[in-house]
Amino acid sequence: MGTTQLESVQEPKYWHLKTVLSEALDSDFAVGEILPNERDLAARFGVARATLRQALEQLELEGRLQRRRGVGTTVAPPRVGIAVSTAQHEWTGGVSGEAWQPVDSTMGKAPAAVAGMLEADPAEPVHVVRRIRDTQGQAVAAELLYIPASSVPDLSAIEAPSGAVRARSVLRELHRLGLQGQDRSVELGSARADDAKELDRLPGAPVLVVTTRYFTADGTAAVSVATYRADTCRLTFGDSGALEISHDEQPERQAS
């Protein structure tokens, strides 16, 4: 395909370019193929490099492109459907033999927003369990699970101070609790450095952040903050099929 000059259009030039690029990805490139550099692409489509970057960033956000360390920008495969919802009275993820793999567990302080959800003192140490979710051999999500010590009181006898062994022990004790319900929110975010490394993304890349609160008869037992790759994941919700949009900083507890 030769050089394509963009005609004058009412919509932003980068948005029109995004459509043209998307069509080119379908016709001229294969999944995994590396795109030409920005200078060559800008010349090919007759646009400024700043306009090109805006279009490429939008295509990355939509999951059409991936930026990979040491490789460049490549054509992304189709998104993988990821089920993030379970029955209201079941914990997400089992202890073993499931997609979420425990990586580590330490004692630390929860971020202020998480401490508020836990209704705990921000200075109070909590168990922080880190897990990675694999799908088709690819890491698609990284999770931090915050659990107050009061939720798992029998952990005092566990000797392992950290690591996957302790993570499994914490999860095992957590899953002994009788879950009464859960609520969940999803928002667009940017990958932090540690999440980006585990998910093979660049820091600041678009991600989907799924925050889940788990309730027992005694109140909030744990809070999960899971970061999903926005370029490869399509989140699906089962069970009730309901989607709630809230403008509150902390959503109200749902009836179970």
N, C-alpha and C positions, 0 to 999 in steps of 0.2 A: 504494500500500500504506500502511495506516495505522500508527499507533504499535504496536510489537510489544514486549510485556512478556515477559521471560524467566522461565520457570518454574524452580523450585528444582531443580538438577541436581547430581549428584555430581562431575562434571568441573568444572575451573575455569571461572568465568563467562566469562572472555575467550575460552576455547577454544570454548565453546558459541556465543558471539557470532560467532566467526570462521566457524563453519558457517552460521549464519543470514545473515551478510553475504555469504558465498560464493554462497549460493542467490539472494540479492538481486542480486548482480552478474550472474548468469546470466539473470535474468528482467526486471530493471528498468533495466539500464544497458547501453550499447553500448561496444565497444572504443574507447578514446581519450576516453571521456566523463569529465568532471571530477566528482568526488564532492562532495557538499555539505560545508560546513565541519564541524569536529568538534562544535561546540555543537549544530548541527541534527541530526547523526547520532546523538549521544548521546541527545537528546530523542526522536528517532524510535524508537530501540530501548530506551529506558527504562533506560540504564546510565550509570555515572559515566564522565567523559571519560578517566580513567586506564585503565579497563577497555577502552574503545573503542580507545585508542592501542595497547594490547597486541595487540588483535585485528588492527588495521590493520598493525602491524609484522609479525605472523605471515603475513598475506596478502601483504605485500610480499616476505617471505622466500620464500614459495612461488611467487612470480611472478604472482600475480593482480593486484597493484597496482604502480604506478610513481609515485615522487615526482619531479617535474620542476621544475627551477629556474624561478621566475617563473610557473609554471602551477598547481601544486598536485598533488593526488593523483588519478591517472587510472586507468581500467581498462586493464590491460595486454593486449597481443595474445598469442596462443599462443606458447609458447617455440619457439625455432628450434633444430633439431638441429645440433650442432656436432661434427664428427669431430676428435678430438684425438690419435688414435693413428695412427701410420704403421708401415710394416714396420720391424722391428728394425734393419735395415741401411740405412735411408734417413733423411736429415735431414728434420726437419719444416719444410715451406715451401721453395719454390724461391727463386731469386734475383730472378726477375721473373715477371710475369703470373700471380700467385697471390693468395690472400686476404690474406696478410700483407704490409703495405706498410712498407718501411723509412722511419723518420722522422729518426733521428739516430744518431750514433756518436761517443763521446768516450772519453778515457782517464780511469779513475777507480778507486776502491777498491771491492771487492766487500764486501757485508755479511759479518759473521763467519760466519754459517751457510753462505753460499754459498762463501766461501773454504775452509771445511772440506770441502765437497763437491768442490771443485777440488783439494784437497790442496795449497793454495798458502798462502804467507805473507799474512796479512790486510793487511799494509802494501804488498804488491806491486801496482802498477797493472795493471789489466786493461782490455780493450776492453769497453765497455758499449754494446750496440746496442739501440735502442728501436724497436719495431715496433707497428703497429696492425692489428688484424684486422677487416676489413669483411665483413658478410654482408647481402645484400639492401639495400645502401646505408646500413647502420647499423653504427657502431663497436660491436663486441661484446666485444673483448678488447684489452688493452694488455700488451706483453711487454717485459721487460728480459732481454737475452741477454748473459751474462758469459763472455768468451773470454780466456784467458791469452795473453800475447804470444807464448809459446812454441808455441801452436797455429797461429798465422798469422805466421811469421817473415818472409815476403816483403812484409809491409805497410810496411816501413821506407821504401820508395821512394815511397809515396803522399803527395802534398802536402796534400790537403784535410784540415784539422785536425778537422773535424766535419761534421755535416749528412748528408742522405740519400745524397749521392754516396759519402762515406766508408763509410756503413753498407753500401751495396751492395758495395763493395770488400772489406770485412771478411767479409761473408757469402760472397762468391765464393771467397775464399781458404779459408774454413772448409769449404765444400762440396767442396773438392779432397781433403780428408782421407778416408781409407778408414774409414767408420764400422763399428764392430764390434758395437754394440748400444746400448741405452738403457733407463733405468728412469724411472718416472713416479709421482708422488703427487698426490693431490687433497685439498684441505681447504677448509673454509669460512672466510672471512675478512671483513675490513671494508675498504672502499675508501679508499686514501690520497688525499690532496688532489689530487696530479697525475694519478693514474689516474681519479679521479672526474670531473675536468674533461674529460679526453679521452673518457670513456665517457658523458658527460651524466648523471652520477649525483651524488647528494649525498655529501660526505665521510662515511665511516662506513657507507654503504649495504652490504648483504650482497653479497659477491662469491665466486666460486670461484677458488681459487689453484691452478694446475697447475704443479708444479715437475718439470722433466725434466733428467736428466743424460745426456750423450752421451759414449760411450766409443769410443776408438780403440785400436790395439794398444799405444800408449804410456800409456794411462790416460784420465782424464777430460779431454775436449777443450773442453767448454763446459757451462754450466748455464743453463737457461731458467726464468724465473719469469713466468708468464703469468696475468694477472688477467682473469677472464671475468665478465660481468654475470650475476648469479645470477637476476635477474628475467626475463631473456629467453632464456637459454641452457639447453639440455639436452645435456650432454656425452655423446657416444657413443664406445665403444671397439671398434675392429675387431680384425683380426689374430687373436691367440690368444683373445680374449674373456675372458681371466682378469683378475680383480680381486684385488689383494693388499691386506690390511689390516695395517699395521705400527704397533707402538707405540714403535718405536725412533726416536730423534731423527734418525738418518741411516740409511735403508734400505740393506741389503746389496746389493752389485752383483749384478744378475741375470746368469745365464749366457746367452750369446747363441747 
